[in-house]
Amino acid sequence: MDEKFSLTLNIRVSLFQDLRAATTYQHPMRCSYPTWAPREILCEENYMEVSVKTDVPVISDYETAEWMSALPEARKVLYQIWQLIFYSPSGRKKTLVSDADKLGYSFNNTLSRVFLRSPYSTNETEHSVANGVTMSTISSTSMYRQRWLLLLIDTTVSCPVDGTSFTDVAIVWTVPSKIPRLVLQEPTFTSHNISMAVDGQRIENPEHFGYTLDRNNTHIVTTIPIGASGGRLKSTVSNGVYGAVYSIDLLLEHTWTDTDWHLTKYTVIKQITTPFMPRIPRVVNNTVPETRLFDVTLGVFLHDVILVALKIGEEQLSLKEAQQRGYKISDIHFPNGTIGFQLVVPFDDPNILREYVNKNETKYHLHVNYTLNVGPQLKLYHHPADIECIIADVELPEGIGYCDKENMYLAVPIAGLYKYWSLYVGSKPLSQATALTDGYFVTTNDTHLILQVPLFAVGIIYEEVSFERIRARFDLLLKKTSTMETLDIFSVRCNFHSSQFIVCYPNGTVTVSALMKTVPSIDMGKTRLKDSTCRPKEFTKEQVFFQFHVSTCGTSLRFEGDHLIYENELLFEKETLPAQGPPTITRDPAYRLTILCYYPIKETLMQSAVIYGSSSSSRTLPTGYGTMMTRTNVAGPRRARQVLHITSSIFKDESFTETYGQHSVALKYSREPVYLEVELKDEAPGVELFLDNCWMAGSEEFGAIPQWSIIEDGCESKDSGSVSFSPVTKSDRVKYPNHFKRLRIQMQTLPLRKIYFHCTVKVSTCLHLPGNGLPEGQCLQGRKLGTFDYTCHTSDQRSEIHGYAIYKI
């Protein structure tokens, strides 16, 4: 029976789960087995077994003591009954073979062999370490007594319980070359053959499959690359992460000889499974924008993964539903046996998010969540993906401008106008309400919005005003609705011929053109302003042209309600004839024309003053409106949109005498003081300039952040370090000290290389200064700016100082 093995299997086949009406088939199996070795040890996954021939060799000297100690027990062995003696650190234990099953053992014998099978952990198991590998050992003797015969058979078995380790790329399995409990006479040990098998198939050339089988005096080491043939890669999910485990069934066979046993065949069968190996899938974007199709591939996966559903946007879809919606879904098989999943979705699908970006582009956003069944257990795995594609598919509108004798026109296409863009005049959105307020006329048709702007309406920019013509421009801003970024400026520029007008410029310049309307006529070349030195710039017999600044020519300033008013007069110098005495005789008629410029006090506008550096840029500010009135026929005043004339300067030292030039750069060392002066350019002595809030920033933009405050509500900021007001006294340059404010700023250590100063100012008719310009007038007795009494009038304006200073540490 040592050479052949036969087995007959009964196989029952039924159409029903409870095997009703089953048909039974017999399948015989036979196999040949080589001649048994005197001792064979088998280490299986859940048990270990020793098979020993009964014609055992004589007892070696190394075992004499142990065997002799068993003799008294052997004499007590019942006639024709097998018994077992187990040896453990706790002592000896004897049991009948019939009772061995109760202890977890299995014992059997034939005419020529004895078999003992044991679990890895019993009460008699001893765990020890052999060359770094933990071994599970059962030391036992099988005894049999018959007339004139007493058999004592060594049935000790020892198997490894660990020895497996893993690297990122391989499995390493280590088994001791010599097992001390199985080789008692080590000098006589001779290893004959070491071989391996994978999945039940013996491997003659391991290197051919990428395996390695190495042996030295202490260990037999088997190395299996992860993923090698003969093993099994299986997908799985752990804590929501996709990955895989690799399993392989290995067999190691080692034969050796020694003095005690002529030949021992030692076989270890081990199934090894790696720990979980994460394999994060990648989303590959193969989208070609010109096709307007998202083309996305998710992978790679092992072949045991199935895509079962998709969530695109907020809509959950099965694969069938997704394909019915027009999505293309397909499997991609790669040469190495892995797979991926391709998804194609049109840009115009309702589940695709769209966002208007940049100037003329749309950002399309595909959000998809894949649902997959993973591995034999069909574990659910979800993988989200976000794909964006930006394509220039938005056509910006183009404005068309034209003019007539009194108006300027802009026509703008309305396609996409209110979806993506808004129209602005300056800082105000264009609507029917604002158009009506500012004197515009807006009409629309199927394709265009048409804006009609009169010559002297709000928002007109006068590029040239001369005796011959008015060159005017009107700008309409196209802004992105979502960010208010200005994308384009539609401008219309026209030349007009007007004989009577007044234009009040943002910088304080006033231009007046007036007609002669007296009877008899007067010599227009003899007209003047309040200051008799201010004469016409140009004139004819019927028309006169003046240009002057509000701080000159005797112009006065007063507050009236919610307006600040600059006023001057256009006068005619009469020629008189000598007479014998009073009255004086003249032929010239009386001529007196009042010139008024209005602007609202509480309206906040931006005033820019370039102090130094080459970063200055010209800015065109809104043009104001004025009114001319004669004493005999006073027209109703119109509102003026205008700002105060405020300038700012950086001085080189505390004397405030020498400024940095417009094209020079202020080079300052860390904590070196900066001297700042803000001036109100005005001839009215009864008004005072106040600094409301001042701060430093790293940009010339008025709202730039972060900001470092230096003046708060008219007083020095407590967190600013060292900031103080400097006194202002009369001098050749300073006519009215109350029109000036000066600061000494001890520079902080800031994370900036360029510093920009920004200020908001107030103008008031209340004079808090004692007349000498000392700094206590700015923040009198702790009272902050804005607590004026009811007789005071204040005007809020902003003065922005921009440019840069370079600091050396």
Secondary structure, 3 states (H helix, E strand, C coil): CCCEEEEEEEEEECCCCCCCCCEEEEEEEEEECCCCCCEEEEECCCCEEEEEECCCCCCCHHHHHHHHHHHHHHHCCCCCCCEEEEEECCEEEEEEHHHHHHHCCEEEECCCEEEEEECCCCCCCEEEEECCEEEEEEEEEEEEEECCEEEEEECCEEEECCCEEECCCEEEEEEECCCCCCCCCHHHCEEEEEEEEECCEEECCHHHHCCEEEECCCEEEEEEECCCCCCEEEEEEECCEEEEEEEEEEEEEEEEECCCCCCEEEEEEEEEECCCEECCCEEEECCEHHHCEEEEEEEEECCCEEEEEEEECCEEEEHHHHHHCCCEEEEEECCCCCEEEEEEEECCCCCCEEEEECCCEEEEEEEEEEEEEECCCCEEEEEEEEEEEEECCCCCCCCEEEECCCEEEEEEECCCHHHHEEEEECCEECCHHHHHHHCCEEEECCCEEEEEEECCCCCEEEEEECCCCEEEEEEEEEEECCCCCEEEEEEEEEEECCCCEEEECCCCEEEEEEECCCCCCCCHHHEECCCCCCCCCEECCCEEEEEEECCCCCCEEEEECCEEEEEEEEEECCCEECCCCCCCEECCCCCEEEEEEEEECCCCCEEEEECCCCCCCCCCCCCEEEEEEECCCCCCCCCCCCCCCEEEEEECCCCCCCECCCCCCEEEECCCEEEEEEEECCCCCCCEEEEEEEEEECCCCCCCCCEEEEEECCEECCCCCEEEEECCCCCCCCCCHHHEEEEEEECCCCCCCECEEEEEEEEECCCCCCCCCCHHHCCHHHCCCCCCCCCCCEEEEEEEEECCEEEEC
